[in-house]
Every structure is written in structure tokens, then in C-alpha cells.
């Protein structure tokens, strides 16, 4: 593996609203993966997977309420993001490798009966885990994400992909702000910037949009295989997309039409932009707890 960057701990010294003790797992290839692990160890695991270009900080408003409801919340940082190690070469990042990294951590944690909570790239990775190990998941709660398999990119996404590739600057905190409807305090914007203290540390954030399997992409066959499993997934699957996200608008339709476990009346519309964890965390938490109740966990 090429050079790996590890963000200095001092960059995270003043993160607001994120009081969680850091925990680390060393993957087989030596990369250090950071995760939050809060709540009773014997509680039903709720796995919160972030996307691009955020990190587990995104879920800070949701972790506490779900823990207070009696669940164990795990929120890892994808490799290349947050407090996890960051390979500095874009070529180190592939969709398949990200799934493999997260699966290795998941299995090392010994997780079972899991409620997956996912958004953005958290869904692209998380739903592949569900398809690979459906017996280890009790339910899924999906917001503003998908599992694309060769479709043409929506115009808003095509613009985002071009920006990520070509823009001379890539202000991650500012990108998060523009994709929310909430006016984020400067301290929060800076918290999203905190993991990236060098230009090279943004390699994953830069390359992720190009890895989404839209159009002719090497991962399309694996996506289609995953869909075949999901089309047999009978455990609760809830969609709670937002009302003002131009990238994923209407993206809940294939899930509600094709997944047996989505044949229920818990689906809802949340209020805000793409990063709904900032705009409507209460609504997202409500969807999680209602889905958990339906799943009997």
C-alpha cells in the first residue's frame, strides 16, 4: 500500500457535541479504523454508516437518543475519512475494497441481529454487507442513498462528480454546509474539516464520486447480485428520504417496490437536504426506533 496519513489527534481536540471515546481496530493490511461504540454491550447493535465526504461526527445528534432507548450504537469512520487512516493515493480506493474493509471490521466485532442505518455511501457499502450476510441483520433504515447498478447519473450528481474531480479546492466543511438546509455553526463546519490537515488526506473524498457504479462500471455485476439478495430480504426495511435532496429525490421507489421487507407503512419523508442527520435527526431517530419495534428488537 502507498503512503498512509494519520490525522493528528490535536485536530479533534475541540469537536463540538462529540464526546465519544475513540476506539480503533487494526485491519489485516495494517490500516487503523476508528469507530464509536456507545451503549450497552449486550444491546441490539445499531450500525450507523456515514457517506461522502462526512465522518461519524455526522451522527452525533442521533447516537445519544438511540443509546437512551437501550441500543448499542456503532458508528465507524470509513477508511480515508474521520479518525480512520487515510491512504493518500486515489488508486488505493475501490468500491470492493471499501466493502471488504467494513466487512472485516464487522466480523471482527462479532455483530449479529444488527439494525443498519445508512445514508449516501453508507448505503452503498452497508447494503452490500446486508446482501453478503443477510442473516446477521435484523432491519435496515435508509435515508438519501441507494444501490445503483449501471443507471445514468442524475444531473445533480454528474455536476458533483465533475466538481470532485476538477475543482482546485475541495472545502469539505463547506460542501457539507451546501448540502444541508440548516445554517451550521462555524465550529461544526470546522469539525467536518478537522480530519483533513493535508491536501493528500482528501484522496478518498476526492475519488468517491467517481466510484459510484453509474453507467459502465466494474462493480455493476456485484450490485446486481446484491439486489437479488435484497429482493428476498423479508425483515423490516424502512425508507426515510428527505424532501429537499436533489441527488436522491425519489430514490426510495425501487426499495419499496422490490424489497419484501419494505411492504409496511413506516416509510416517511424527513425535512431537509442531503445530510439529513444535520437537518432532521429527530425524524431519522424516530424511523430507527419504529423500525426496531417492528423487527422486535
Number of C-alpha atoms within 10 A of each C-alpha: 11 10 10 16 19 18 20 13 10 8 16 17 10 13 15 13 10 17 10 14 9 11 13 16 17 14 14 10 8 11 21 18 24 23 23 22 20 20 19 14 11 9 15 20 26 29 23 25 26 28 23 21 23 25 24 24 24 24 20 19 17 21 27 16 16 19 17 11 10 14 24 21 25 18 23 29 24 29 22 29 29 27 29 24 23 28 24 21 17 18 12 17 20 17 17 14 13 17 18 15 18 21 18 15 20 15 11 11 10 8 15 16 17 22 27 25 25 24 26 23 24 23 26 23 27 25 26 24 20 22 20 16 13 21 13 16 22 25 28 27 27 26 28 28 24 21 24 19 22 18 12 13 16 14 11 12 16 15 12 15 19 12 15 17 15 11 10 8 9 16 16 23 20 15 16 22 22 15 19 20 18 15 12 17 10 11 13 19 18 19 25 25 21 22 26 25 14 11 10 17 23 24 21 24 20 21 20 20 21 17 15 22 23 20 13 11 14 15 18 19 13 14 19 15 14 19 21 14 16 23 16 14 21 15 21 24 27 27 24 24 28 25 17 18 20 16 20 21 16 13 17 19 10 11 21 17 11 16 20 17 19 22 17 13 7 17 20 16 15 23 19 21 26 28 28 29 24 23 21 20 22 16 18 25 20 17 24 25 18 15 24 21 11 16 16 10 16
